[in-house]
Structures are given as C-alpha cells and as structure tokens.
C-alpha cells in the first residue's frame, strides 16, 4: 500500500512554521453532505498534542489525530480543498471509493507542494455501495511516514443499515478508526523529535486511547471497524461475543457470516453487527501483535450497562435473513477470467503482479 524511502525525508528539525506548543489535538469532527454536496477543507499540518498523557508531535488534518469523518450518500459530489502546511509534499487517496483515478479526483499522482492548496472533486456514482472507507496521504515515497505520523481519516458512504431488516434500520452505530501512533518510532526517527523518541506506541481509536463504548445487554449495534494505521495487524476480539459481518472493505457481503475473531491488516475494514452478551466492562482487544512489543493490546472498553434492551432482531438473526435485497452473483455471466500472479523480492521489498 505504501512505498517508503527514508532518505527522501525532510528533517522536521528544519520546520520553519513551528507547531503550536502546549495545545492539544482537537476532537475529530463529522462532516455530512447536504443536498448532494459536501464541501470542506483539509489542512495538513504539524501539531503538538497528547496521546495517553504523553506529549508528542503529529502530522494531522485540521488539528485532530483522526481527520474529519466524511459522511456521504451515493450520487453526491464531494469537493475538498487540501491545504498543505507541511514542509514536504503530500496528496490524498480515497481508499475504497469507486471514482475516477484521474484529474483532480482520486489521483495519487498529484503532488501538492508545501504551501499549496489542491482542489479535489469526487463524483460518487449513484450505484455506489454503502460502506466504510478511509482516506490518507498517498505521495510516492512519503505516504508511509505521513500515515505513520497521523495523516488518515474515515469516509463513510451512508446507507448500510438500509440493507438490514426494518427493526435494525435505526441501529446505534459506532466507528472504530484504529491507528498505531506513532508507528514503530518511524516519525521520531525521520523527523528527529526528541519528545517523540521516548514515547511508547499506542493504539488510538478515533484519536483516543482505550475509549469507552456503551451498549445494553441484548442490544444490537453496528460497528464500523477500520485499521487505518500504516502497517500493524490487528486480531480483534470481544470475549464472550460474536461478530456478524455485513460489509467488508467498504462493500456489503450479501452473504452474512460470523466469527469471534477479525483479522485486520492495514487498510482493512469490517462492518459488523454485535448483540451484547454479558455485563459490565468487556475489553475489545487485539489478540496478537507480531510486530511490536511491549504493546497495549486494548482497543476499547465495551461497557455493557444495566437493563436489557432488544431491537427485536438480533445479530444472529441476520445470518438467516441476510441483507435485503440479497444480491446474488452466482448466476451472473462471467465476461472475462484473469490470472493475477503475486510474487515478491523480499530482500529488496519489491512486490510484483504478473512479474
Ligand atoms: Cu490506501
């Protein structure tokens, strides 16, 4: 997903527009389209803030460790001004969005130099599937370090709950935008930040560490889980509970499945239904972390409150009901068969498709 070349980095020590010392990161905000249009600005900048009471410098959109969450509908037009207040080039990729890869749309070959503003226009097709997407910087050779340093956010194409039975169409929804920060001390090494050098990596969720989510016993909620960090893999579990998967990587699954564990590589999204089982606080955890240790394996605290609540339909009912309508591709005409042969040169970190 990312290419990385440390030698091409600009030392953060040379930063002329020094970040605002003493200020904390802003809360992430939600921005919604209105009458078919979402018009907003993303300012990429450096900022000092606190993560789990440790002071650190991050690269952020609009002052928040998690960029603003976009909420759009199929057929909408999205217009975004990307203002680059960094000391190096950046750009944007709209991960999972089915739009043009050219011009000023999802064009990862655009180079937005320091001090410049790039206007992006995304025309979302009327037949775009609902689901959970994300955006991040995607400038060749800089994207890995920029995403490690905080430059990513969520992008929701609304309407997923409309594929559920009536009783679940007003289901409470939570987004879990998970990113390691700072990832593997990369930001610290690259930008020579003494305050970040001593900082332990944290798994942040919506810009916070170990947030609390409330749910009642028997209540069903829709959770949008997204691993928007640069590299770490997560194995998500909620002990005593099951995930019912209704969308994967921004697309409805049409055939609902369940599992007690969700393996999530970088960029992975699962939209799941959970019907709370148990009582009191239950830790949403990542069961393994092969790349980093020591590492806090908590994702969030799920507080299963007192008092029962049912939506009339539980997550397990969806296994039998499925999504509505149920799109069945098994009888579709196949226009073409393609073979994609993946291989790698692991020594040089080069990856090939069809050589
Ligand atoms: Cu991506």
Boltz pocket constraint, residues with backbone or C-beta under 6 A from the ligand:
constraints:
  - pocket:
      binder: B
      contacts: [[A, 1], [A, 93], [A, 95], [A, 136], [A, 267]]
      max_distance: 6.0
